[in-house]
Amino acid sequence: MDHGRVVRRFTYGDTRAQYGVLELPPGAGPFAVVVLLHGGFWRLGFNRTLMNPLAHDLLGRGFAVWNVEYRRLGIGWGAGGGWPHTFDDVAAAIDLLADLDVPLDLSRVFAVGHSAGGQLALWAAGRAGLPDGAPGAQPRVVLAGAVGQAAVCDLRAAYGARSGNGVVRRLLGGSPRRVPERYDLASPMARLPLGVPVLLVHGDRDKVVSPSQSRDYAVAARAAGDDVTLVVRAGEGHFEHLDAAGGAWSEVVRWLEASCPADGACSSDGGGRPLPLSASRREP
C-alpha cells in the first residue's frame, strides 16, 4: 500500500550520538537511498541538521534519506569520536539499513558527504576493500557510489597542511609517521581503487578544504581505474554546497539522477558502473 512521507529515528549504538533520521518519500518503494554525512572537521559544534535542506530536496526527488549522526571530537554531547569510533559509527549506521523493516532498495544506496563528511562518504564507499579486522570491514550494505562535497580526500595531505588547525592528528591519534596504518585504513586516497563511481564537487575559492584535495584525488583515482567525475565550481567557497537551491547541489542531484534514478534501476555502461556525465561536465 502506498504511504505518505514517513520520518523515523533509529539508533545504531548505545550513546546519544549514535542515531540517524530516516525519511521516506510518498509511495510504496522500494526506494533508492542517499546516506547524508555532515562535516565540521569531525568535531563537536556541527551536527546532522546541516544536511536537512539537502535531505528535503532529495525527498522531493523520490529518494529515501538516511541523515546520520556520529560521535565526534570534543567534550560534551556527541563526544567520543576519533579513531576508530567515528569510523565504526558510520559503518554501523550504514549497515543498520539492512535490518530495517522499511521498503529500501539496498542495491541502490549512495553516500553524500560534505567536507569531513565527504571523507567519511568516500571511506564508506571503499569498505569492501578493507582488510579483515579493520574498522568498517566486511560491510553488510555495499554502497553503489559516493559524492564528496568539498571533501577531505587525502588525510596525509590534510595533516601536512594542518587543515582544521591540525585536527587530523586528533582524529587518528597521531601523525602519519607515528600511526601510518591508521592513515592507510582511513584516508580515501590510500584506499584506491574504491571500485564504485564517485562525484567530487569543489569550489575553486574554498579556503577551508583546498580544491587540490579533490583534484589530486581525481587524478589518482582515475589512474587506479575508478570512475570519477570532478566538478570545480568557479567563484565558490566551502559552504555553498549546503544550499539546496545552489548550483553546487544541482551538480550532485544531476549526477545521482543520471547514475541511479530514484524510480528505476541503476543505468550502467555494461560494466556495472553508472553512466558518466557528458565530457563537458568533467574537469580533466
Secondary structure as GFF3:
##gff-version 3
##sequence-region A 1 284
A	DSSP	beta_strand	6	11	.	.	.	ID=ss1
A	DSSP	beta_strand	19	24	.	.	.	ID=ss2
A	DSSP	beta_strand	31	37	.	.	.	ID=ss3
A	DSSP	three_ten_helix	48	51	.	.	.	ID=ss4
A	DSSP	alpha_helix	52	60	.	.	.	ID=ss5
A	DSSP	beta_strand	64	68	.	.	.	ID=ss6
A	DSSP	alpha_helix	85	96	.	.	.	ID=ss7
A	DSSP	three_ten_helix	97	99	.	.	.	ID=ss8
A	DSSP	beta_strand	104	114	.	.	.	ID=ss9
A	DSSP	alpha_helix	116	125	.	.	.	ID=ss10
A	DSSP	three_ten_helix	127	129	.	.	.	ID=ss11
A	DSSP	beta_strand	145	149	.	.	.	ID=ss12
A	DSSP	alpha_helix	155	160	.	.	.	ID=ss13
A	DSSP	alpha_helix	163	172	.	.	.	ID=ss14
A	DSSP	alpha_helix	180	186	.	.	.	ID=ss15
A	DSSP	three_ten_helix	188	191	.	.	.	ID=ss16
A	DSSP	beta_strand	198	203	.	.	.	ID=ss17
A	DSSP	alpha_helix	212	223	.	.	.	ID=ss18
A	DSSP	beta_strand	228	233	.	.	.	ID=ss19
A	DSSP	three_ten_helix	240	242	.	.	.	ID=ss20
A	DSSP	alpha_helix	247	259	.	.	.	ID=ss21
A	DSSP	three_ten_helix	279	281	.	.	.	ID=ss22
###
